[in-house]
Amino acid sequence: MSEIKIKKTTLYALGIVLLVVIAGYFIVVESNSLTGGVIGNVVQGDSNEDVQKVVLGIKNYNYYPNIITVKANKPVRIYLDSSVVGCFRSFTIRDLGIIKYLPTPNDYVEFTPAKTGTYRFACGMGMGTGTLIVE
């Protein structure tokens, strides 16, 4: 009966490749669970409700979507879905004077932008950012 001899370096290389494959799998699974699948963008209110609704999540450790376009002089309601955690729940648009902690996905910040322009939004620590475009 013949013996198969494998060098230690070959075993180490196979182990490293296996670890990279496993780590890659968990990174892909984690990023999909953080975003919770497809995340909504701006949803215009129905005929009974004239509020522009926005749902933000997290993707790649930032707000997603991180560019939002809304219409001026119409109320905007921003929700943070269940993927948003930690300091990302402290939502700010400093140029509009908005600073609000949204502890659950049912909580929201509502405001009516009066002026067109581009505004930066961020978490309380400035780690997560995005842009609000008011047309």
N, CA, C and O atoms as a MOPAC input file, in Angstrom:
PM7 MOZYME 1SCF
protein

 N      0.82600 1    -1.16600 1     0.00000 1
 C      0.00000 1     0.00000 1     0.00000 1
 C      0.88300 1     1.24600 1     0.00000 1
 O      1.83700 1     1.32500 1     0.77400 1
 N      0.57900 1     2.21400 1    -0.85300 1
 C      1.42700 1     3.39300 1    -0.94500 1
 C      0.92300 1     4.48800 1    -0.00700 1
 O     -0.27800 1     4.63000 1     0.22200 1
 N      1.85200 1     5.24100 1     0.51800 1
 C      1.51600 1     6.34200 1     1.42000 1
 C      1.53400 1     7.66200 1     0.66900 1
 O      2.35900 1     7.87600 1    -0.21800 1
 N      0.62300 1     8.53300 1     1.03300 1
 C      0.60900 1     9.87100 1     0.46400 1
 C      1.23400 1    10.79400 1     1.49300 1
 O      0.78100 1    10.87900 1     2.63400 1
 N      2.29800 1    11.49000 1     1.06100 1
 C      2.98300 1    12.40500 1     1.96800 1
 C      2.60900 1    13.83200 1     1.58800 1
 O      2.71900 1    14.23100 1     0.42900 1
 N      2.16800 1    14.58900 1     2.58000 1
 C      1.80700 1    15.98800 1     2.38300 1
 C      2.71200 1    16.83000 1     3.27000 1
 O      2.86100 1    16.56300 1     4.46300 1
 N      3.30600 1    17.83900 1     2.67700 1
 C      4.18900 1    18.72700 1     3.43300 1
 C      3.36000 1    19.62500 1     4.35300 1
 O      2.18800 1    19.89900 1     4.09100 1
 N      3.98900 1    20.07000 1     5.42300 1
 C      3.32800 1    20.98300 1     6.35400 1
 C      2.92700 1    22.28100 1     5.66400 1
 O      1.85900 1    22.82200 1     5.95200 1
 N      3.75100 1    22.78700 1     4.76600 1
 C      3.43400 1    24.04000 1     4.09500 1
 C      2.17900 1    23.90800 1     3.23600 1
 O      1.40900 1    24.86100 1     3.11200 1
 N      1.97000 1    22.73600 1     2.64400 1
 C      0.76000 1    22.50400 1     1.85700 1
 C     -0.46400 1    22.50900 1     2.75800 1
 O     -1.49800 1    23.07400 1     2.40100 1
 N     -0.35500 1    21.88600 1     3.91900 1
 C     -1.46400 1    21.87900 1     4.87800 1
 C     -1.77200 1    23.29600 1     5.36100 1
 O     -2.93800 1    23.67100 1     5.48600 1
 N     -0.73800 1    24.07500 1     5.62900 1
 C     -0.95500 1    25.46300 1     6.05100 1
 C     -1.65200 1    26.26500 1     4.95400 1
 O     -2.57900 1    27.02700 1     5.22900 1
 N     -1.20700 1    26.09200 1     3.72100 1
 C     -1.82100 1    26.81500 1     2.60300 1
 C     -3.28900 1    26.43100 1     2.44900 1
 O     -4.13600 1    27.30000 1     2.24600 1
 N     -3.59900 1    25.13400 1     2.54500 1
 C     -4.99800 1    24.68500 1     2.46000 1
 C     -5.82800 1    25.25500 1     3.61200 1
 O     -6.98000 1    25.64400 1     3.42000 1
 N     -5.24300 1    25.30100 1     4.79600 1
 C     -5.94600 1    25.86500 1     5.95100 1
 C     -6.24600 1    27.34700 1     5.76400 1
 O     -7.33000 1    27.81400 1     6.11600 1
 N     -5.29600 1    28.07900 1     5.21600 1
 C     -5.50400 1    29.51100 1     4.97600 1
 C     -6.58200 1    29.72700 1     3.92500 1
 O     -7.44200 1    30.59200 1     4.08900 1
 N     -6.54600 1    28.95800 1     2.85800 1
 C     -7.57500 1    29.07600 1     1.81900 1
 C     -8.94800 1    28.76700 1     2.40800 1
 O     -9.91600 1    29.46900 1     2.11500 1
 N     -9.04100 1    27.74400 1     3.22100 1
 C    -10.30800 1    27.38100 1     3.85600 1
 C    -10.80400 1    28.51100 1     4.76400 1
 O    -11.99300 1    28.83000 1     4.75200 1
 N     -9.92300 1    29.10800 1     5.53600 1
 C    -10.31400 1    30.22000 1     6.40700 1
 C    -10.79400 1    31.42400 1     5.59200 1
 O    -11.76100 1    32.07800 1     5.98200 1
 N    -10.14500 1    31.72400 1     4.48100 1
 C    -10.55300 1    32.84400 1     3.63900 1
 C    -11.94000 1    32.59000 1     3.05200 1
 O    -12.77000 1    33.49900 1     3.00300 1
 N    -12.19100 1    31.37500 1     2.61400 1
 C    -13.50100 1    31.03300 1     2.05300 1
 C    -14.58700 1    31.15500 1     3.12100 1
 O    -15.65100 1    31.71600 1     2.85800 1
 N    -14.33300 1    30.64500 1     4.29800 1
 C    -15.31600 1    30.72400 1     5.38500 1
 C    -15.55600 1    32.18200 1     5.79000 1
 O    -16.70400 1    32.58300 1     5.98300 1
 N    -14.50200 1    32.96900 1     5.92000 1
 C    -14.64700 1    34.38300 1     6.28200 1
 C    -15.43800 1    35.12600 1     5.20800 1
 O    -16.30100 1    35.93900 1     5.53500 1
 N    -15.15900 1    34.86000 1     3.93900 1
 C    -15.90100 1    35.49200 1     2.84600 1
 C    -17.38000 1    35.16400 1     2.90500 1
 O    -18.22200 1    36.03100 1     2.67400 1
 N    -17.69800 1    33.92200 1     3.21300 1
 C    -19.09700 1    33.51300 1     3.33000 1
 C    -19.79200 1    34.31000 1     4.43100 1
 O    -20.89000 1    34.82700 1     4.22800 1
 N    -19.15400 1    34.41000 1     5.59400 1
 C    -19.77800 1    35.12100 1     6.70300 1
 C    -19.89700 1    36.61800 1     6.43000 1
 O    -20.85100 1    37.25000 1     6.88500 1
 N    -18.97000 1    37.18200 1     5.71200 1
 C    -19.06400 1    38.60600 1     5.36100 1
 C    -20.25900 1    38.83900 1     4.45400 1
 O    -21.00200 1    39.80000 1     4.65200 1
 N    -20.46000 1    37.98000 1     3.46600 1
 C    -21.59800 1    38.12500 1     2.55300 1
 C    -22.91000 1    37.93400 1     3.29500 1
 O    -23.84600 1    38.70800 1     3.10000 1
 N    -22.99100 1    36.92600 1     4.13400 1
 C    -24.21900 1    36.66700 1     4.90100 1
 C    -24.50100 1    37.82800 1     5.84400 1
 O    -25.65100 1    38.25200 1     5.95800 1
 N    -23.49000 1    38.35100 1     6.51900 1
 C    -23.67500 1    39.46200 1     7.46300 1
 C    -24.13700 1    40.72000 1     6.74000 1
 O    -25.03200 1    41.41300 1     7.22300 1
 N    -23.53900 1    41.02700 1     5.58700 1
 C    -23.94900 1    42.24500 1     4.88200 1
 C    -25.38800 1    42.13300 1     4.39500 1
 O    -26.10200 1    43.13500 1     4.37300 1
 N    -25.83100 1    40.94400 1     4.00600 1
 C    -27.22700 1    40.77300 1     3.59900 1
 C    -28.16800 1    40.88700 1     4.78700 1
 O    -29.26700 1    41.42400 1     4.65100 1
 N    -27.75900 1    40.39500 1     5.94600 1
 C    -28.64300 1    40.49000 1     7.10800 1
 C    -28.69100 1    41.91300 1     7.65200 1
 O    -29.70500 1    42.32400 1     8.21600 1
 N    -27.59700 1    42.67600 1     7.48900 1
 C    -27.61000 1    44.06800 1     7.95000 1
 C    -28.57400 1    44.91800 1     7.14100 1
 O    -29.26600 1    45.77400 1     7.69100 1
 N    -28.61900 1    44.68400 1     5.84200 1
 C    -29.50300 1    45.48800 1     5.01700 1
 C    -30.91600 1    44.95500 1     5.02700 1
 O    -31.84200 1    45.65900 1     4.62400 1
 N    -31.10500 1    43.73100 1     5.47800 1
 C    -32.44300 1    43.15600 1     5.52400 1
 C    -33.05900 1    43.01900 1     4.14600 1
 O    -34.27300 1    43.15000 1     3.99000 1
 N    -32.23200 1    42.75700 1     3.14700 1
 C    -32.75500 1    42.64500 1     1.78900 1
 C    -32.86500 1    44.01500 1     1.16200 1
 O    -32.01400 1    44.87400 1     1.38800 1
 N    -33.88100 1    44.22200 1     0.39300 1
 C    -34.06600 1    45.48700 1    -0.31700 1
 C    -34.60100 1    46.52100 1     0.65100 1
 O    -35.52900 1    46.25400 1     1.41400 1
 N    -34.01600 1    47.68800 1     0.61400 1
 C    -34.43900 1    48.77800 1     1.48500 1
 C    -35.12300 1    49.82600 1     0.63800 1
 O    -34.64300 1    50.18500 1    -0.43700 1
 N    -36.24600 1    50.31400 1     1.12800 1
 C    -37.02000 1    51.28100 1     0.35500 1
 C    -36.33900 1    52.62300 1     0.23500 1
 O    -35.51100 1    52.99700 1     1.06500 1
 N    -36.69500 1    53.32800 1    -0.79500 1
 C    -36.21400 1    54.67500 1    -1.03000 1
 C    -37.33400 1    55.62500 1    -0.64600 1
 O    -38.11300 1    55.31000 1     0.25400 1
 N    -37.43900 1    56.74700 1    -1.27900 1
 C    -38.51800 1    57.67400 1    -0.97900 1
 C    -39.81900 1    57.08200 1    -1.49800 1
 O    -39.91900 1    56.70300 1    -2.66500 1
 N    -40.80300 1    57.00600 1    -0.63200 1
 C    -42.11200 1    56.48800 1    -1.00000 1
 C    -43.09200 1    57.63900 1    -0.89100 1
 O    -43.31500 1    58.15900 1     0.20300 1
 N    -43.67700 1    58.04100 1    -1.99700 1
 C    -44.62600 1    59.14100 1    -1.96400 1
 C    -45.90800 1    58.68400 1    -1.29200 1
 O    -46.36700 1    57.56000 1    -1.49500 1
 N    -46.47400 1    59.56300 1    -0.49400 1
 C    -47.72100 1    59.25500 1     0.19600 1
 C    -48.85700 1    59.04300 1    -0.79100 1
 O    -48.80900 1    59.54100 1    -1.91600 1
 N    -49.87400 1    58.30800 1    -0.37400 1
 C    -51.03200 1    58.12000 1    -1.23700 1
 C    -51.87000 1    59.39700 1    -1.24900 1
 O    -51.47400 1    60.40100 1    -0.65800 1
 N    -53.00900 1    59.36800 1    -1.90700 1
 C    -53.82000 1    60.58000 1    -2.06800 1
 C    -54.32800 1    61.11700 1    -0.73300 1
 O    -54.61500 1    62.30900 1    -0.61700 1
 N    -54.44200 1    60.24100 1     0.28600 1
 C    -54.91500 1    60.68900 1     1.59300 1
 C    -53.80700 1    61.28500 1     2.44300 1
 O    -54.06900 1    61.99000 1     3.41800 1
 N    -52.57900 1    61.00000 1     2.07200 1
 C    -51.45800 1    61.42900 1     2.89500 1
 C    -50.43000 1    62.09900 1     2.00600 1
 O    -49.97700 1    61.50700 1     1.02600 1
 N    -50.06000 1    63.30900 1     2.32900 1
 C    -49.14200 1    64.07200 1     1.49500 1
 C    -47.74500 1    64.10900 1     2.10600 1
 O    -47.05800 1    65.12700 1     2.01400 1
 N    -47.31600 1    63.00800 1     2.73000 1
 C    -46.01700 1    62.94500 1     3.38600 1
 C    -45.07200 1    62.11200 1     2.52800 1
 O    -45.43000 1    61.03300 1     2.05700 1
 N    -43.85900 1    62.62900 1     2.33200 1
 C    -42.82400 1    61.87600 1     1.61900 1
 C    -42.12400 1    60.98900 1     2.64500 1
 O    -41.44700 1    61.49500 1     3.54000 1
 N    -42.28100 1    59.68200 1     2.52500 1
 C    -41.70400 1    58.75200 1     3.49800 1
 C    -40.39200 1    58.19400 1     2.97100 1
 O    -40.27400 1    57.82900 1     1.80200 1
 N    -39.40700 1    58.13700 1     3.86700 1
 C    -38.08800 1    57.60700 1     3.53200 1
 C    -37.73000 1    56.57800 1     4.59300 1
 O    -37.88500 1    56.83000 1     5.78800 1
 N    -37.24600 1    55.41000 1     4.15100 1
 C    -36.77200 1    54.38900 1     5.08100 1
 C    -35.28500 1    54.18400 1     4.81500 1
 O    -34.88300 1    53.83200 1     3.70600 1
 N    -34.47800 1    54.40800 1     5.84400 1
 C    -33.03800 1    54.21900 1     5.72700 1
 C    -32.62800 1    52.95500 1     6.45600 1
 O    -33.18400 1    52.61700 1     7.50100 1
 N    -31.66200 1    52.26800 1     5.90200 1
 C    -31.05300 1    51.10900 1     6.54100 1
 C    -29.55700 1    51.32300 1     6.60600 1
 O    -29.06700 1    52.44400 1     6.47600 1
 N    -28.83700 1    50.23000 1     6.80900 1
 C    -27.37800 1    50.27900 1     6.81800 1
 C    -26.85900 1    49.31200 1     5.77100 1
 O    -27.33400 1    48.18200 1     5.65800 1
 N    -25.88600 1    49.76700 1     5.01300 1
 C    -25.19200 1    48.92200 1     4.04900 1
 C    -23.74100 1    49.36900 1     4.04200 1
 O    -23.45700 1    50.56100 1     3.91900 1
 N    -22.82900 1    48.43100 1     4.17300 1
 C    -21.39200 1    48.74100 1     4.21700 1
 C    -21.07700 1    49.78900 1     5.28500 1
 O    -20.27400 1    50.69500 1     5.06000 1
 N    -21.71200 1    49.65900 1     6.43700 1
 C    -21.48600 1    50.52700 1     7.59300 1
 C    -21.77000 1    52.00200 1     7.29900 1
 O    -21.07000 1    52.89100 1     7.78500 1
 N    -22.80400 1    52.24400 1     6.49800 1
 C    -23.24000 1    53.60700 1     6.21200 1
 C    -24.73900 1    53.56600 1     5.95800 1
 O    -25.30100 1    52.50500 1     5.68500 1
 N    -25.38300 1    54.72700 1     6.04900 1
 C    -26.80800 1    54.78300 1     5.73600 1
 C    -27.03300 1    54.36100 1     4.29000 1
 O    -26.22400 1    54.65600 1     3.41000 1
 N    -28.14900 1    53.66300 1     4.05600 1
 C    -28.50300 1    53.24400 1     2.70100 1
 C    -29.99100 1    53.39400 1     2.49900 1
 O    -30.74800 1    52.87300 1     3.31900 1
 N    -30.45500 1    54.05000 1     1.49300 1
 C    -29.64900 1    54.79100 1     0.52600 1
 C    -29.04100 1    56.02100 1     1.18300 1
 O    -29.62300 1    56.58100 1     2.11300 1
 N    -27.88500 1    56.44200 1     0.71200 1
 C    -27.27300 1    57.61100 1     1.34500 1
 C    -27.43800 1    58.88600 1     0.51800 1
 O    -26.86300 1    59.92200 1     0.85100 1
 N    -28.22000 1    58.81100 1    -0.55500 1
 C    -28.64200 1    60.01200 1    -1.27900 1
 C    -30.15800 1    59.94800 1    -1.39700 1
 O    -30.70700 1    59.00800 1    -1.97200 1
 N    -30.82700 1    60.95400 1    -0.84800 1
 C    -32.28800 1    60.99400 1    -0.83600 1
 C    -32.71600 1    62.28400 1    -1.52700 1
 O    -32.15900 1    63.34900 1    -1.26500 1
 N    -33.69700 1    62.18500 1    -2.40200 1
 C    -34.23400 1    63.36400 1    -3.06800 1
 C    -35.69400 1    63.52700 1    -2.67800 1
 O    -36.48600 1    62.59300 1    -2.80500 1
 N    -36.05100 1    64.72600 1    -2.20000 1
 C    -37.42700 1    65.02400 1    -1.79000 1
 C    -37.84100 1    66.36300 1    -2.39200 1
 O    -37.01400 1    67.10500 1    -2.92300 1
 N    -39.11400 1    66.65100 1    -2.30000 1
 C    -39.65700 1    67.90900 1    -2.82100 1
 C    -39.78000 1    68.93100 1    -1.68700 1
 O    -40.13500 1    68.58600 1    -0.56000 1
 N    -39.48400 1    70.18000 1    -2.00400 1
 C    -39.60200 1    71.26400 1    -1.02600 1
 C    -41.06200 1    71.52500 1    -0.69200 1
 O    -41.95100 1    71.25200 1    -1.49800 1
 N    -41.30000 1    72.04900 1     0.48800 1
 C    -42.62400 1    72.44800 1     0.97200 1
 C    -43.61000 1    71.28900 1     1.09800 1
 O    -44.82000 1    71.51400 1     1.14400 1
 N    -43.11500 1    70.06400 1     1.15500 1
 C    -43.94200 1    68.88200 1     1.43100 1
 C    -43.30800 1    68.16000 1     2.61700 1
 O    -42.08900 1    67.99300 1     2.65700 1
 N    -44.11800 1    67.73300 1     3.57800 1
 C    -43.55100 1    67.05600 1     4.74700 1
 C    -42.73800 1    65.81700 1     4.36100 1
 O    -43.09600 1    65.08100 1     3.44100 1
 N    -41.63700 1    65.60900 1     5.08700 1
 C    -40.77000 1    64.44800 1     4.90000 1
 C    -40.75300 1    63.69100 1     6.21700 1
 O    -40.60600 1    64.29200 1     7.28100 1
 N    -40.90300 1    62.38200 1     6.14800 1
 C    -40.85300 1    61.53300 1     7.34000 1
 C    -39.76900 1    60.48100 1     7.11200 1
 O    -39.86500 1    59.68100 1     6.18200 1
 N    -38.73700 1    60.48000 1     7.96100 1
 C    -37.62100 1    59.54300 1     7.82100 1
 C    -37.67200 1    58.51800 1     8.94500 1
 O    -37.70000 1    58.86100 1    10.12600 1
 N    -37.68300 1    57.25400 1     8.54600 1
 C    -37.64600 1    56.11200 1     9.45900 1
 C    -36.28500 1    55.43500 1     9.33000 1
 O    -35.64800 1    55.51400 1     8.28000 1
 N    -35.84200 1    54.77100 1    10.39200 1
 C    -34.63900 1    53.94400 1    10.35700 1
 C    -35.07900 1    52.49800 1    10.57900 1
 O    -35.68900 1    52.18900 1    11.60300 1
 N    -34.77300 1    51.60700 1     9.62700 1
 C    -35.23500 1    50.22500 1     9.75500 1
 C    -34.46200 1    49.47000 1    10.83200 1
 O    -33.58900 1    50.04100 1    11.48600 1
 N    -34.77600 1    48.20100 1    11.01500 1
 C    -34.19400 1    47.41300 1    12.11100 1
 C    -32.71300 1    47.11400 1    11.92100 1
 O    -32.06100 1    46.67700 1    12.86900 1
 N    -32.15700 1    47.33300 1    10.73100 1
 C    -30.72400 1    47.10600 1    10.53900 1
 C    -29.88500 1    48.22900 1    11.15200 1
 O    -28.68100 1    48.06400 1    11.35000 1
 N    -30.50800 1    49.36300 1    11.45200 1
 C    -29.78600 1    50.51600 1    11.98500 1
 C    -29.59600 1    50.32600 1    13.49100 1
 O    -30.55700 1    50.12900 1    14.23400 1
 N    -28.33100 1    50.38900 1    13.92400 1
 C    -28.00900 1    50.15800 1    15.33200 1
 C    -27.03100 1    51.21900 1    15.82900 1
 O    -26.47200 1    51.99100 1    15.05000 1
 N    -26.84400 1    51.23500 1    17.13200 1
 C    -25.83800 1    52.08400 1    17.75800 1
 C    -26.05500 1    53.56000 1    17.50600 1
 O    -27.18500 1    54.05000 1    17.50600 1
 N    -24.94400 1    54.26400 1    17.29000 1
 C    -25.01300 1    55.72400 1    17.11500 1
 C    -25.74600 1    56.11700 1    15.83400 1
 O    -26.14600 1    57.27200 1    15.68900 1
 N    -25.92900 1    55.17700 1    14.90000 1
 C    -26.66600 1    55.47500 1    13.66900 1
 C    -28.13200 1    55.79600 1    13.96300 1
 O    -28.81500 1    56.38300 1    13.12400 1
 N    -28.62100 1    55.41700 1    15.14800 1
 C    -30.00300 1    55.72100 1    15.52200 1
 C    -30.16700 1    57.18000 1    15.95800 1
 O    -31.29100 1    57.66900 1    16.07000 1
 N    -29.06600 1    57.86900 1    16.20100 1
 C    -29.11800 1    59.29200 1    16.52000 1
 C    -28.96200 1    60.04300 1    15.20600 1
 O    -27.84800 1    60.21000 1    14.71000 1
 N    -30.07000 1    60.49300 1    14.64600 1
 C    -30.11800 1    61.02900 1    13.28600 1
 C    -30.07500 1    62.54600 1    13.31500 1
 O    -30.82100 1    63.18200 1    14.05900 1
 N    -29.19600 1    63.12800 1    12.49900 1
 C    -29.06300 1    64.59300 1    12.48900 1
 C    -29.01000 1    65.14600 1    11.06000 1
 O    -28.41600 1    64.55000 1    10.16200 1
 N    -29.64300 1    66.29200 1    10.88600 1
 C    -29.44800 1    67.13000 1     9.70100 1
 C    -29.18200 1    68.51800 1    10.28300 1
 O    -30.10700 1    69.31400 1    10.44400 1
 N    -27.95000 1    68.80000 1    10.58900 1
 C    -27.57900 1    70.00100 1    11.34400 1
 C    -28.03300 1    71.28900 1    10.66900 1
 O    -28.49000 1    72.21000 1    11.34600 1
 N    -27.91500 1    71.36800 1     9.34600 1
 C    -28.29500 1    72.60700 1     8.65000 1
 C    -29.78600 1    72.90400 1     8.75900 1
 O    -30.21200 1    74.04400 1     8.57400 1
 N    -30.57800 1    71.87600 1     9.06100 1
 C    -32.01900 1    72.08700 1     9.23900 1
 C    -32.41700 1    72.06300 1    10.70800 1
 O    -33.60100 1    72.14700 1    11.03500 1
 N    -31.42400 1    71.94900 1    11.60200 1
 C    -31.70000 1    71.95000 1    13.03300 1
 C    -32.33900 1    70.67500 1    13.54200 1
 O    -33.02500 1    70.69300 1    14.56400 1
 N    -32.12600 1    69.56200 1    12.84200 1
 C    -32.74800 1    68.29100 1    13.22500 1
 C    -31.73100 1    67.42100 1    13.93300 1
 O    -30.68700 1    67.07900 1    13.37700 1
 N    -32.04900 1    67.06900 1    15.16300 1
 C    -31.25600 1    66.11200 1    15.93800 1
 C    -32.26700 1    65.27700 1    16.70400 1
 O    -32.95100 1    65.78500 1    17.59300 1
 N    -32.36500 1    63.99100 1    16.36100 1
 C    -33.36100 1    63.15700 1    17.02700 1
 C    -32.86200 1    61.72200 1    17.13300 1
 O    -32.30500 1    61.16600 1    16.18700 1
 N    -33.07500 1    61.14000 1    18.30300 1
 C    -32.76900 1    59.72700 1    18.52000 1
 C    -34.01200 1    58.92100 1    18.17800 1
 O    -35.09400 1    59.19500 1    18.69500 1
 N    -33.86100 1    57.92600 1    17.30700 1
 C    -34.98100 1    57.10000 1    16.85300 1
 C    -34.74300 1    55.66500 1    17.33200 1
 O    -34.12100 1    54.87400 1    16.62300 1
 N    -35.23100 1    55.32400 1    18.53000 1
 C    -34.88000 1    54.03200 1    19.13400 1
 C    -35.46000 1    52.80300 1    18.43700 1
 O    -34.88300 1    51.72100 1    18.55300 1
 N    -36.57100 1    52.92400 1    17.72300 1
 C    -37.17800 1    51.75000 1    17.08700 1
 C    -37.51000 1    52.06500 1    15.62600 1
 O    -37.55300 1    53.23400 1    15.24000 1
 N    -37.74600 1    51.02900 1    14.81000 1
 C    -38.13800 1    51.26000 1    13.41600 1
 C    -39.48200 1    51.98500 1    13.26400 1
 O    -39.78200 1    52.49000 1    12.18300 1
 N    -40.28400 1    52.04300 1    14.31200 1
 C    -41.56500 1    52.75600 1    14.25500 1
 C    -41.41600 1    54.25300 1    14.51300 1
 O    -42.31500 1    55.03100 1    14.19400 1
 N    -40.28600 1    54.65800 1    15.08900 1
 C    -40.03900 1    56.07300 1    15.35500 1
 C    -39.56300 1    56.75100 1    14.08000 1
 O    -38.98600 1    56.11300 1    13.20000 1
 N    -39.81000 1    58.04700 1    13.99400 1
 C    -39.41200 1    58.78900 1    12.80000 1
 C    -39.15500 1    60.23900 1    13.15100 1
 O    -39.54800 1    60.73000 1    14.20900 1
 N    -38.48600 1    60.90500 1    12.23100 1
 C    -38.30800 1    62.34900 1    12.31800 1
 C    -39.10200 1    62.93200 1    11.15800 1
 O    -39.01600 1    62.45000 1    10.02800 1
 N    -39.87800 1    63.97800 1    11.44900 1
 C    -40.69400 1    64.60000 1    10.41100 1
 C    -40.40100 1    66.08600 1    10.36200 1
 O    -40.31200 1    66.75200 1    11.39300 1
 N    -40.25300 1    66.59600 1     9.14900 1
 C    -39.97600 1    68.01200 1     8.94000 1
 C    -40.44900 1    68.39000 1     7.54100 1
 O    -40.70400 1    67.52800 1     6.70000 1
 N    -40.56000 1    69.68500 1     7.31100 1
 C    -40.94900 1    70.19000 1     5.99500 1
 C    -39.84600 1    71.11800 1     5.50700 1
 O    -39.70500 1    72.23300 1     6.00800 1
 N    -39.05300 1    70.66000 1     4.52000 1
 C    -37.98500 1    71.52600 1     4.01600 1
 C    -38.55900 1    72.67400 1     3.19400 1
 O    -39.25700 1    72.44600 1     2.20600 1
 N    -38.26800 1    73.89700 1     3.59900 1
 C    -38.82200 1    75.07200 1     2.92300 1
 C    -37.93600 1    75.54900 1     1.78000 1
 O    -38.41700 1    76.19000 1     0.84600 1
 N    -36.65100 1    75.24000 1     1.84900 1
 C    -35.69000 1    75.74500 1     0.88300 1
 C    -35.07700 1    74.61000 1     0.07600 1
 O    -34.72100 1    73.57300 1     0.63500 1
 N    -34.95100 1    74.79800 1    -1.24300 1
 C    -34.24100 1    73.80900 1    -2.04900 1
 C    -32.76100 1    73.86700 1    -1.71300 1
 O    -32.25100 1    74.88900 1    -1.25300 1
 N    -32.08500 1    72.76100 1    -1.94900 1
 C    -30.65100 1    72.72200 1    -1.67600 1
 C    -30.19600 1    71.31900 1    -1.35200 1
 O    -30.96300 1    70.36000 1    -1.43200 1
 N    -28.94000 1    71.22100 1    -0.98500 1
 C    -28.32600 1    69.95200 1    -0.62100 1
 C    -27.90600 1    70.02700 1     0.83800 1
 O    -27.22900 1    70.96900 1     1.25200 1
 N    -28.31100 1    69.03000 1     1.61300 1
 C    -28.04900 1    69.01000 1     3.05200 1
 C    -27.40000 1    67.69000 1     3.42200 1
 O    -27.74500 1    66.64500 1     2.87200 1
 N    -26.46900 1    67.73800 1     4.34400 1
 C    -25.79100 1    66.53600 1     4.80900 1
 C    -26.54900 1    65.99500 1     6.01500 1
 O    -26.91000 1    66.74700 1     6.92000 1
 N    -26.79100 1    64.66500 1     6.02200 1
 C    -27.30900 1    64.04500 1     7.23600 1
 C    -26.26900 1    63.06500 1     7.75000 1
 O    -25.43400 1    62.57300 1     6.99200 1
 N    -26.32900 1    62.78600 1     9.04800 1
 C    -25.31600 1    61.94000 1     9.67600 1
 C    -25.85700 1    61.35400 1    10.96700 1
 O    -26.90800 1    61.75500 1    11.46800 1
 N    -25.11200 1    60.39900 1    11.48600 1
 C    -25.42500 1    59.90200 1    12.82500 1
 C    -24.85600 1    60.90700 1    13.82500 1
 O    -24.16100 1    61.84600 1    13.43700 1
 N    -25.14500 1    60.71400 1    15.08400 1
 C    -24.70600 1    61.64800 1    16.10700 1
 C    -23.20300 1    61.80000 1    16.18800 1
 O    -22.71200 1    62.85700 1    16.58400 1
 N    -22.45900 1    60.76400 1    15.81900 1
 C    -20.99800 1    60.82200 1    15.88100 1
 C    -20.36500 1    61.17600 1    14.53900 1
 O    -19.14900 1    61.34400 1    14.45100 1
 N    -21.18400 1    61.29000 1    13.49400 1
 C    -20.65000 1    61.62600 1    12.17300 1
 C    -20.03700 1    60.44900 1    11.44100 1
 O    -19.37800 1    60.63900 1    10.41900 1
 N    -20.23900 1    59.23200 1    11.94100 1
 C    -19.66000 1    58.04500 1    11.29300 1
 C    -20.44700 1    57.65600 1    10.04700 1
 O    -19.86300 1    57.34500 1     9.00900 1
 N    -21.75300 1    57.67300 1    10.14900 1
 C    -22.61800 1    57.38100 1     9.00900 1
 C    -23.10000 1    58.67900 1     8.42600 1
 O    -23.52900 1    59.56600 1     9.16400 1
 N    -23.04100 1    58.81500 1     7.11000 1
 C    -23.42000 1    60.07600 1     6.48800 1
 C    -24.26600 1    59.83400 1     5.24800 1
 O    -24.38900 1    58.71000 1     4.76100 1
 N    -24.83800 1    60.91400 1     4.75700 1
 C    -25.61400 1    60.86100 1     3.52900 1
 C    -25.96800 1    62.26200 1     3.08900 1
 O    -25.60700 1    63.24400 1     3.73800 1
 N    -26.68700 1    62.34400 1     1.96700 1
 C    -27.05300 1    63.62300 1     1.39900 1
 C    -28.54500 1    63.67300 1     1.15600 1
 O    -29.11900 1    62.74500 1     0.58600 1
 N    -29.17600 1    64.75400 1     1.58800 1
 C    -30.57200 1    65.02800 1     1.33300 1
 C    -30.64300 1    66.13100 1     0.29200 1
 O    -30.14900 1    67.23500 1     0.52000 1
 N    -31.25900 1    65.83900 1    -0.85600 1
 C    -31.40700 1    66.81900 1    -1.90700 1
 C    -32.87300 1    67.26700 1    -1.90900 1
 O    -33.78200 1    66.45500 1    -2.08300 1
 N    -33.07800 1    68.54600 1    -1.71600 1
 C    -34.43200 1    69.11200 1    -1.71800 1
 C    -34.61400 1    69.86000 1    -3.03300 1
 O    -33.89800 1    70.81900 1    -3.32200 1
 N    -35.59000 1    69.40400 1    -3.82900 1
 C    -35.84800 1    70.03500 1    -5.14400 1
 C    -37.05200 1    70.93500 1    -5.08700 1
 O    -37.41600 1    71.54400 1    -6.09300 1

